[in-house]
Amino acid sequence: MKFCSHCGSPVTQRIPDGDNRPRFVCGECQTIHYQNPRVVAGCLPVWGDQVLLCRRAIDPRRGYWTLPAGFMENGETTAEAAMRETLEEACARVRDLKLYTLFDLPHISQVYLFFRAELIDLDFAAGDESLEVRLFHERDIPWSELAFPTVGRTLECFFADRVEHVYPVRNEPIEALRAYSKKVE
């Protein structure tokens, strides 16, 4: 950041009085510009014993498979964001959303929330950000082609938890550059 979004004057990075972290501060109007983590919300859409995945049509990780998810917008709840992203990316409608995984990614200043959800019907299609959308049985998940570790970990937890039909909310950090490498058994 070089200029204040309030008055347009140059900003400098310093620790403001009463704070403990460097922030961008406007030398003219004294506005402190806080930069906080971004929230990504998405769904693990389920139909019977299958899950819905989208092949990304955008960077990063174009061509890789993911769960429908994206950045929250102002004025919406996390569940609303997850439903909106599922509709935008997979043209799919979901219900009965239940928080399932929450991942902290401090190395990129993001927080991911995935909700388990039921597909309302099989009327889904690739949205603008997807090349294709498909239902997968566990044995057919393209593990080596998953876009992000958060997606792989959510799927791994789901298939393990499905055995007992107990789905605890999981909160885990995801380390920088952790490659997801689940082996298909």
N, C-alpha and C positions, 0 to 999 in steps of 0.2 A: 504494500500500500504506500502510495506516494503523496496522495492528497486527501484532505478531509472531505467526506461525503456530505457534510453539512454546509461548509462555507467555501470549500475549494482551496484552502491554504495548504501549504506543505505540512506533513506530519513527521514526527520523529518517534523513534522507538525508545521508550524509557519506562521505568517502574513508577507508576503514579503514587502519590501519597496515599497511604493506607492499603496499598496492594502489595503483592509479593512476586508478580510476574511482569516481564516486559510487555507493554502494550503500545499500539500506535496512538499518539496523542497529538492533537492539533495545537500548534504553537499560537494560533490566533484566537480561536474560540474555546480552547481547552477541552474539546470533546474527546473522550476516551473511546477508542474504537475496539470493542471486544470481538475476538474471533473465537467462536465456540464450535464444538463438534457438530457435524451434520448427522441427521437421523435418517437411516434407510429402513423402510418398512416393506414387508413382503409377505407372501403366502406360500404355504406348502399345500397346494390344492390336491385333494384326494378324491378318487372315484373308485369305490370298492377296494381292491388291493393294489391299485395303481396310483402313481403320482404324475402330475402335469409339469412338464419342463418346457422351457422356451430356448430356442437356439438364437443367440444374440445377433442382431443385425447392425449393432453399433459398437464402437470402441468405448471402453477397453474390452478386450477379450472377444472381439467379433468372431462369430462362428462357434463359440463354445456354449455349452448348455448351462442354464441357470433356472432358478425359481423366479417367478415374476416378483420384482421388487424395484424400488427406486426411492429417491429422496422425497421426504415429506414436504408438503406445501403448508404455508401459513394458513391457519384457520381450520385445520382438519385434525382429527384424532389419529393415533397410530393405526387403529383398525380401519378407519376410513381411507387412510393412505394406502394400506395394504390391499384393500378392495379395489381402489382406483387403479393402482399399478397392475393388478391382475386383469382388470378390464382393459386397460390400455395395451398391455403387452401380449395378452392371450385371448382377448375378446371373451373372457370367461367370467361368469358370475359365481360368487361363492357365498356361503352362509356358515353360521355356527363357528365364527372365528374364536380361537383360543390361543392366547400367547403361548409360544412353545420354546423358542430359543432367543436369547439376547446375547449378542457378542460385542465386546469392547475391542475396538481397533485403534488404540491410541497412536500408533505409528502413522496413521493417515487421518486422525481426528474424526473418526466416524463411529457410530453405534448402529448395529443392525438388529432389527426385531423381525422374527418370522412367526406368523400365526399358522397353526394347523387350521384347515378349513375344508368344508365339503363343497365340491362342485355341485351347482344346482342342476345342471344338465350337461349334455355332451356337445352343446352348441358353442364351440370355441374355435379360434382361428388365429393365425399370426397377425399381431398388431404391427404398427409402424416400426417398432423397435425389435421385432422378431423376424427371423428368417423362416422358422417353422415352429410349431407347437405340437407336442405329442404326449400321450400317456405312456408311462413306463412301469412294467413290473420290476421288482427289485433286481431280479437276475439280469435285466436288460439295461440297467442304468449305465450310461457311458461315463464311468468313473474317471477315466483318464482325460475326458473332454469337458469336465466341469469348469465353469468360469472362475469360481472363487472358493476359497477354503470355507467360508461361511455356508455356502450351499452344500458342499460335501459333508460338513459336520452335521448340518441339520438333517440331511438324508440318512446319514449313518445313525444318528440318534433315533430317528423315526422308525427305521426298520428294526432296530434293537428293541425299542419300547413297544412296538406293535405286537411282539410275541406275548407280552403280559397284558396288553391293553391298558398300560399305565404310562401317562405322558407328563412327567414332571416338567415344570418350567426350568430351563437350563440357562445359566449365565456363566459365560466363559470368555477369557481374553483370547484373541487370535493374534499370534505372533507375526511380526513382519517377515515376509518372504517364506512363510511356511507353505510348502507345496502340499497339495492334497493328493494322497496316493493310496486310497483304499484299494485293496486287492479283492477282486471278485472271487468268491469261494465256490 
